[in-house]
């Protein structure tokens, strides 16, 4: 099969593995764009009167960059070198509550932390909604102090805290989550990348295009704009030579018919 000119009509996925052991890392499937680029340095070899005799070519480079329409935690792990785990972890939680007729209020979730100090901060709210006096946790409620029961999640106040008093509470809760921890070491993540796209020739025949980068260095530089704009997750990686078992392959371009059957292995 020989395919000459192609129009790339759809960017499908980018799938990434660890270069060291081939373990799967993540797949990006909401791709907005991707760019591959190759360059090399060249030095002229000159002779008499500066005549150009030949060209010395070296330092071939190949890179890929892409933008995904969704934030990928797997990509974050690759960019930061952080450890991504599904585990129980603590998160900071804030909520506004109201004191009932029994001089109590109940947190929505169980506060966790040092025994006897599970509530990190508790403020009485002023009538205008601002924060007023801060109360501290103790074993029993008294003036300026409150007690907290981790089983019932009840906060008990002294009788000087009236019914319907608003309070603002800050505490930690334990939750099952995807948890990425990034330390201050420089990330050094080597990856294997597969880019899959759909292409079409002049006669409207469809093909599957796959670009394979056996070994690449994932850049640790990225930014996520959150708030008014859609958070776009972008990355950039540079191809490296010398992956174990691949020889000198820098990258590969493979085109095959979209509905092609398996080739015979015999």
C-alpha positions in Angstrom: 0.0 0.0 0.0 1.3 3.4 -1.0 -0.4 6.6 0.2 0.9 9.9 -1.0 -1.1 13.0 0.0 -3.3 13.1 3.1 -5.5 15.5 4.8 -5.6 14.9 8.6 -9.3 15.2 9.4 -9.6 14.2 13.0 -7.1 14.1 15.9 -8.3 11.2 18.0 -6.1 10.4 21.0 -2.7 10.7 22.6 -1.7 7.8 24.7 1.3 7.9 27.0 3.3 5.2 28.7 6.4 5.2 31.0 9.5 4.8 28.8 11.3 2.8 31.5 8.8 -0.1 32.0 6.0 0.5 29.5 3.4 1.0 32.2 0.3 2.9 31.0 0.0 6.5 32.3 -2.9 8.3 30.6 -4.9 9.0 27.4 -5.9 12.4 26.2 -9.1 12.1 24.1 -10.5 15.7 24.1 -7.7 17.1 22.0 -8.1 20.6 20.5 -4.8 20.5 18.6 -1.4 18.9 18.4 1.8 20.0 16.7 4.9 18.0 15.7 8.0 19.7 14.6 11.5 18.6 13.5 14.7 20.6 13.1 18.4 20.1 12.8 21.6 22.2 12.8 23.6 22.6 9.7 27.1 24.0 9.2 28.6 24.8 5.8 31.9 23.2 4.8 33.7 25.7 2.7 36.9 25.7 0.5 38.9 28.2 -1.5 37.3 31.6 -1.6 34.6 30.6 0.7 33.0 28.2 -1.8 30.5 25.9 -0.3 31.7 22.3 -0.6 29.2 20.4 1.5 27.1 20.7 4.6 27.6 19.2 8.0 24.3 18.2 9.5 23.8 17.3 13.2 21.6 17.6 16.3 18.3 16.5 14.8 15.5 17.3 17.2 11.8 16.4 17.2 9.1 17.7 19.5 5.4 17.4 20.1 3.0 19.8 21.8 -0.8 19.5 22.3 -3.7 21.0 24.1 -6.5 19.0 25.7 -9.9 20.4 26.4 -10.1 18.7 29.8 -7.6 18.7 32.7 -5.9 15.3 32.9 -4.6 14.1 36.3 -2.4 11.6 34.5 -0.8 14.4 32.5 -0.3 16.4 35.7 1.6 13.5 37.2 3.8 13.2 34.1 4.5 16.9 34.0 5.3 17.2 37.7 6.9 13.8 38.4 4.4 13.6 41.3 2.9 10.4 42.6 -0.8 9.9 41.8 -2.7 7.6 44.0 -6.4 6.8 44.8 -6.4 6.9 48.6 -7.9 8.4 51.7 -6.7 11.9 52.3 -7.6 15.0 54.2 -9.1 18.1 52.7 -9.8 21.5 54.2 -13.6 22.2 54.6 -15.5 25.3 55.5 -19.2 25.7 56.2 -21.7 28.1 57.8 -24.0 26.7 60.4 -26.6 28.0 62.8 -26.9 27.3 66.5 -30.1 25.6 67.6 -32.2 26.0 70.8 -30.1 23.4 72.6 -27.0 25.6 72.0 -25.6 23.1 69.5 -24.7 22.9 65.8 -23.8 19.9 63.7 -21.0 19.7 61.1 -22.0 18.2 57.8 -19.0 15.9 57.9 -16.8 14.5 60.6 -13.9 16.7 61.5 -10.6 14.9 61.8 -7.3 15.8 63.3 -5.6 16.0 66.7 -7.9 14.6 69.4 -9.5 17.5 71.2 -8.6 20.0 68.5 -10.5 18.6 65.4 -12.1 22.0 64.6 -9.3 24.3 63.3 -11.2 27.5 63.6 -14.7 28.6 64.7 -16.0 32.2 64.4 -19.2 33.8 65.6 -20.8 35.7 62.7 -21.8 39.3 63.2 -25.3 40.4 62.2 -23.9 42.0 59.0 -22.3 38.7 57.9 -18.7 39.5 58.9 -16.7 37.3 61.2 -16.6 38.2 64.9 -15.1 36.5 67.9 -13.2 33.3 67.5 -14.0 30.5 70.0 -11.6 27.7 70.8 -12.2 24.0 71.2 -12.1 22.5 74.7 -13.3 19.3 76.5 -16.4 21.2 77.7 -18.3 24.3 76.6 -17.7 27.5 78.6 -17.5 31.2 77.9 -15.3 31.6 74.8 -15.0 27.8 74.3 -16.9 25.0 72.7 -16.8 21.2 72.7 -16.9 18.8 69.7 -18.2 15.2 69.6 -16.6 13.4 66.7 -19.2 10.6 66.8 -22.3 12.8 66.6 -20.5 15.7 64.9 -22.1 18.0 67.3 -20.6 21.3 68.4 -21.8 22.3 71.9 -21.7 25.9 73.0 -22.0 27.7 76.4 -25.5 29.2 77.1 -24.2 32.7 76.2 -24.3 31.7 72.5 -27.9 32.3 71.6 -30.2 30.3 69.3 -29.9 31.2 65.6 -26.4 32.6 66.1 -24.5 32.1 62.8 -21.1 30.4 63.0 -18.3 29.9 60.4 -16.4 26.6 60.9 -13.1 25.4 59.4 -12.0 21.8 59.7 -10.4 18.9 57.9 -12.4 15.9 56.7 -11.2 12.5 55.5 -12.2 11.7 51.9 -11.4 9.0 49.3 -9.8 10.9 46.4 -7.3 10.9 43.5 -4.4 12.5 45.3 -1.3 13.9 43.5 1.6 14.9 45.7 4.3 17.0 44.1 7.5 17.7 45.9 10.1 20.4 45.2 12.5 18.1 43.2 12.9 18.7 39.5 10.7 16.4 37.5 12.5 14.0 35.2 9.9 11.9 33.5 10.7 10.0 30.3 7.6 8.8 28.3 6.6 6.8 25.2 3.9 8.6 23.1 1.4 7.4 20.6 -0.6 10.0 18.6 -3.6 8.6 16.7 -5.5 10.5 14.0 -7.8 10.0 11.1 -6.7 11.0 7.6 -8.2 11.1 4.1 -6.7 11.0 0.7 -7.8 12.9 -2.5 -10.3 10.1 -3.3 -12.0 10.3 0.1 -10.5 7.0 1.3 -10.0 7.0 5.1 -6.8 6.0 6.8 -5.6 5.7 10.4 -2.4 7.6 11.1 -0.3 6.8 14.1 2.8 8.7 15.2 5.1 6.9 17.7 7.7 8.5 19.8 9.6 5.7 21.6 11.3 8.0 24.1 10.5 11.6 25.0 11.3 14.0 27.8 8.1 15.6 29.2 8.4 19.3 30.0 7.5 20.3 33.5 6.2 23.7 32.4 2.4 24.2 32.1 -0.3 26.6 33.2 -4.0 26.1 34.0 -6.3 29.1 33.7 -9.3 28.6 35.9 -12.4 30.8 36.4 -13.7 32.9 33.5 -12.1 30.7 30.8 -12.1 27.0 30.0 -9.1 25.3 31.6 -7.0 24.0 28.7 -4.3 21.5 29.6 -1.3 21.7 27.4 2.0 19.8 27.2 5.2 19.7 25.3 7.7 16.9 25.0 11.1 16.5 23.2 12.1 13.2 21.5 15.2 11.5 22.9 17.4 9.0 21.1 18.4 5.6 22.4 15.4 3.9 23.9 16.3 0.4 25.0 15.4 -2.2 22.3 14.4 0.4 19.7 17.8 1.4 18.3 18.2 4.8 16.8 14.5 5.4 16.1 13.5 9.0 16.9 9.9 8.7 15.8 7.7 6.7 13.4 4.8 7.6 11.0 2.5 4.8 10.2 -0.5 5.0 7.9 -3.0 2.1 7.3 -6.4 1.7 5.9 -9.1 2.6 8.5 -10.9 -0.7 8.1 -7.9 -2.9 7.2 -7.9 -6.5 8.5 -4.9 -7.9 10.3 -1.9 -8.8 8.2 -0.7 -12.4 8.1 2.2 -13.0 10.4 3.3 -16.1 8.4 
